[in-house]
Amino acid sequence: MATARCDFVVLGATGYTGQYVAEEIGRIAEEHPNLTYAFAGRNKEKLEHTLETARVNTGLELAKAELIVVNVNDEESLKKMAERSKVVINCVGPYRYYGLKVVKACVEGGAHVVDISGEPQYLEQAQLEYTEAAEKAGKYVVGSCGFDSIPADLGTTFLQEVFPGDVNSVEAVVTLDEDSKGKSSINFTTMECAVLGLTHSKELKGLRKKLFTTPLPKPAYKPEPRGKLFYSEEAKAWCIPNMASDRSVVMRSQRILYEKEKMRPTQFQVYFGMSRIKAYMAILFGIFFYVMTMFSFTRKLLLQYPELFTAGVVTTKGPKRSDLTGLKFLVVLTGKGWDKKLEDPDQQHTEPPNVTKTVKVKGPDPGYFGTAILITQAAMTILEEEDRLPGKGGVFPPAAAFRKTSLRQRLEKKGICFVASE
């Protein structure tokens, strides 16, 4: 007799992000008494510690939680875990090393999978290698369902929906809300992913040639050129280029929506917003970081002593909960376009853009509380609204997967708001 599948399995529940995801699953279970879930990781004692910590932090009993010992380097144990789940929430990084193994196990084991990856090469490799298998299995693989990159991706499609006509370009600024209080830090795994991404960045070009075989329509009007530092009136912040995954994720969604639904694709650029002094410091650190990743010896030092080389911004110990509770993220998306829509997405407007509209996405601490809400609500959406997802399965970025679902409304009920300017 086959074992009944859990609704959710949180893989990597013993990690720092996984802990917050486990807690959020407990809160969802209070609202949905019939929900079943499990926490999975390599060490039974650490899983028990995750469960106890979640009980203490939420005040909930979490009596339904099952504990599954699994090793991401063991294909058989991964597949057995997938066979016991409807949706796997994968919090194990770097995804360059482990992501495709989990995707393979879930597709073969009959489970949907969502993750919080911000690694373009893994995300695009998964789309290239597993789209056909996922479609055949009828399962959905949706990456970057954390702060990278639901606010930017869903925010862009929301802006396109509320815009009076066609959107030509979107400029996103990722910053902290004006009343944000607390101390932000970066998890070591996030930095490790950035180091690996820079080290192997040249591999992306060949991958994209295989994945994106047809060009998007060439826009007649390019967005306003920006330098390495500029001031955004909409975000009220000094801005520098954002080299994270948001742009690649958003553009994958734009491409899929154009190819499958004939939506006009927009151009997209993304920046970090901060004070002028911090912006200068960030530029200097970015140069230093890039140089450090160019040589194997300096890369090793950077990964061996992250606190030293980042002045404590990157930590291997995880953040203090007290430092996170007052943090609030803000993503400001400014769209420029026209007050009219052309029916054919391949047809170009002949006059310059004449309309500007802004969408703001706000929420709690992006790295932990916010990401936990984002990925668990994405998982709930797959569980409850599979019939509103595109096709019959496949590998998708968030907006391409969830545009026709209630995910945005679910997030707003949890304190992540999407607000359009009048």
N, C-alpha and C positions, 0 to 999 in steps of 0.2 A: 504493500500500500504506500503510495507516494506521500511524502511529508508535505503538509500545507505550507504554502509560501508566505513569508512575512510580507507586509506591505512595503516596509523599508528595511534595508540593512545599511548602517553607517560604517563604511570601511575606512579605517584609520581613526577610529573613535578615541584612541589613546593619544593622538597628537593634540597640539594646542588648539587648532581650528576645529578638529573633530570633537573636542570636549564641548565647545559652544554649540555645535550642530546637534550633539546628543541631548543637550539641555533643551534646545528648541524643539526637538522631536518630542520630548516629554511634555512640553507645553501644548503642542498640537494634539497629543494623545488625550489631554484633558478635555479638549474641545470635541474630539472624535473618539468616544469610548471604545469603539470597535477596532480602532487602529492597532495593528500588530507591528512590532519592530524589533530589531536586533542590533547590537553593537559588535563590530568585528575588528580584530587586530591580532598581532603575533603573540601577545603575552596575556594569559588569562588573568594574572594578578593585576596588570595594568588596566585591563578591561573592567575588573571589579572596582578599581580605584576610580575610573571614569564614571561608573554607575553611582558610586557613593558620592562623588563630588557633584554630580548632576542632581542627586537627591538633596544635598545640602544647599546648593545654589538656587534651586527652583522651589524647594519645599514640597516637592511631589514624591510619591512613593516609587513610581516607575516600575511597578511590580511585573509588568508584562515584558520587560526587557529581557531578551535572550542574548547570551554571550557566545560568539562564534570565534574560535581560534583559526586564523587563516594567515598564510604567508603569500605575499604578492609575487614572490619568486617561485612559488610552487603552483604550476598550472592546474594540477588536479584539485588542490584545495580551493583555489579561486573558483573553479567551475562548480564545485560542490556548494560553495557559498552562493553563487549566482542562481543555482537551481533552487535555493531556499528563499529567494527574494523576488518581489515584483519590480521594485525599483532599488537599485544600488546607488547610494550617495557616496561618491569616491573622494576622500580627502587626503589621499596618499600622493605626495610629491617627492621629488620632482617628477612631473608626468613624462618627461623625456625618457626616464628610466622605467616607469611603472605603468603609465597610462594606457598604452596599447595592450598590455597584458590583461588589464582589467576589462577593456572594451571587448577583446576577443572572448574572454571568459563569459561575459554577460550576454553577448550576442549568441554564443553557442549554448549557454545555459538558460536562455529564455528570460532574461531580465532586462528592463530598461536601465540606463545608467546616466547620471548627471555628475558633473565634477566642477571644481572651482579653479581650473587651470587658467593661467595667463600666459601660456607658452604657445605662440603661433605655430611653431614647427610641429609639435605634437597634435594640436587641434586640426591642422590642415592635413597631416599625415593620416589621422584617424578618418577624416572625411574621404581622402583618396582611397584608402585601403579597405574601409569597412562599410561604405554606403550601400553597396550592393548586397552584402551579407546581412546587414541590419534590415534592409527592405524585405529581403526574402524571409527573415525570421519574424518580421512584423514588430521589431523593437526600435525604440528611439534612443539615440546617443546624443546628448546635448551637453557640450562642454562650456566652460567659462560662465557658469551659473552663479558666480559670487560677485564681489564688487568689480572684478574683472569677469564679465563685462555687461551685466544686465542693465545697470543705470544708463550707460552710454548707448547700448544697442536698442533696448526698449524705449529709451528716451528719444532716440532718433526717429523710430517709426511712429511714436506718439506725436512728435512734432510734425511729421509728414501728414498725419491724420487731421490735426487741428489747423494746419496751414490753409489759408484761403485758396491757394492755387498750387502750382508746382514748386517744389523746393529745389533750388540749384545747388546750394552748399550748406553744410552744417559745421559750425566751429564749436567744439566742446571744451570747457575749462573745468578741470577736476580740482577742487579745493575743499577747505573746511568752512562750515557755516559760520556766520559772524558771531553767533553766541556759543560756539563750540568751546568747551573747556576740558582740559585734560592733557595728557602726555601721549603722543603717538610714537609708536616704535614699529620696526619692521622685523618680521620673523625671519630667522636664518634661511629657511627653505625658500622663501621668496627671493632673497638675495642670491642663493645658489642657482635658482632658475634663471635669474637675470644674467649671471655670469656665464652659464651654459648657453643661454640664448645668444649672447654677444659672440661667444667663442665659435658657435656654429652658424652664425647668421648668413654666411654665404651659401649654405645648403638650401635656404628658403627659395632662392631664385629658381633652381632646377625643379624643386617640388611644385612650385606654383605654375610652371610651364605645363606640367602634367595635369594639374588639378583644374586650372582655368584655361580651357582650350579656345574659348571664344571671347573676343573683347566686348566690354561694355560700350554703350553709345558714347561717343566723344562729345562732351559738353562744349557749347559755344562760348561760355563765360566761366573763366577760372575764378576761384575765390580770391579774396584780397591777400596779396603776399605778406607774409609775416617774417620778421627777423628772429634771432635767437632770444630776444627779450622785447616784450611790448606790453602795453597796459590795456586791459579789457574793461570797457565801461560797463558792460553787462554783468561781469563777474566781480567788478570792483577789486581787481587783483592784477599784479604783474605776472606775466605768463612766460613760460619756457616750454620747449617741445616735450611732449609726453611720449616716451619710447616704449611704453607698455603695450599690451595686446589690444587695447580698445579699437584702434583704427582697423587692424586686420580683421577683427571679429565683426565690426559694423559693416565693413565692405563685403565680407562673405555673406552676411544677411542680405545686403542690398543686391548682390549678384543673384542669390537664390530667389528672392522675391521678384526680381526682374525676369528671370528665366522661367519661373513656375507660375507667376501671377501677373506678369506684364506690368509690374509697378515701375514707375520711373525711378531709376537709382539716383541718389544724391552723392555729391562729393563730401568727404568728411576729413576733418583734421582735429586733433585733440592736443590739449596743453595742460600743464600743471599751473595752478594759480597760487600766489603767495605774496608776501611783502617784498619790497624791492631789495632789501638787504638779504633776505633768505634766497631770493632768486639769483643774486650774484654768487652767493655761497654754493647754491645748487649747481650752477654752471661750472664753477671751479671743481666741485666734487665730481661732476659728470665727466670732466676731462680726465681727472685723476683715476676714476673708476675704469674708464675706457682703456687707458694706458695699462692699468694693472691687469686687465683681462687679455692683453695682447700676448703675454708670455706665460708659459706653463709654470715657471717658478713663482712669478708674482701672483698668478691665479691661485696657486696653492697657499701662499701666504694670506691672501685675501680671505679664502675660505677657512683657513685654520685660525685666524685671529680677526673675526668680523667686528667684534666690539672695538678693538684697537683701531682698525682702519676706517671705521665709520663714526668714531667718537661716541659710541654707545647707542647709536640709532638702530643698528641691527643687533638683535639679541638671540642667543641660543637657549635662553631660559624661559622665553614666553613673557607676555606682558602681564603687569599687575591689573587685576580686574578694576581696581579703584582708578587706575589711569585711563580706563576706557569708557567709564560710565558717562562722562560729560562730553565725549567727542561726538561731533555730528558732521557728516559729509555733505557736500553740495556739489552737484554737477550742473553747470549752466550750459545749455545748448542753444546757440543762436543760429537760426535758419534764415537764409536770404533766398528770395525767389520771386515769384510772380503772383499776381492776384487772379490769374486764370490757369486752367488746366488744359493741356493738350491731350487728346484721346490716345494718340500714338506715342508711346514712350521713346521711340526712336526719332521722333520729330523734335527739332530744337526750336526754342523761342528765338525770335529775331531781334527783340529789344532787350536792353539790360535789365537785370532784376530790379523790381520796384517795391518789394515788400520785405520787411524784417519782422521776425517773430521769435520769441524766446520761451524755452521750456526749462524749468528748474526741477531737478530730482534731489530730494533731501531725505536723510535718514540717519540712523545712529552710527556709532563707530564702524567704519567700513570694513576693517580687517577681520573682525570677530563677530560681534553682535549683528552687524549688518549683513555680513556674508552668510551667517547661519540662517537668518531670515530669508535671504534671497534664494539659497539653494534648497531649503526645505519647502518653500512655497512652490518652487519650480517642480520639485518631486511630487508634491500634492497635486499640482496641475496635471502632470502626466497620469497620476493614479486615477484622478476623477474626471479628466476631460480628454482622454485619449482620442475620442472621436472628433475632437476639434483641432487636433494636430495635423500637419500636412501629410498627404500620402498615406502609406500603410507602414511607415517605419523609415529609418534612415539616420544619417549623421547630420546634425544641424547646429548652427549657432543659436543663441536664445531667441532673438527677435523673429528669425525665420521659423522657429519651432512654435513660439507662443503668441504670435501676433493676433490670432483669432480666438484666443482663450481669455479667461478672466484673470490671468496672472497679475496684471497691473492693479486690478481692483483688490486682489488678495494681498498684495504688498502694501497697498494703502491702508488696509485694515490693521496691518502690523506696524505701521508707522513709517513706511517708506513711501513718500508722496511725490506725485508727478503733477506739477502745476504749470499751466500755460499762461503766458502774459495776455492781457486784454488787447 
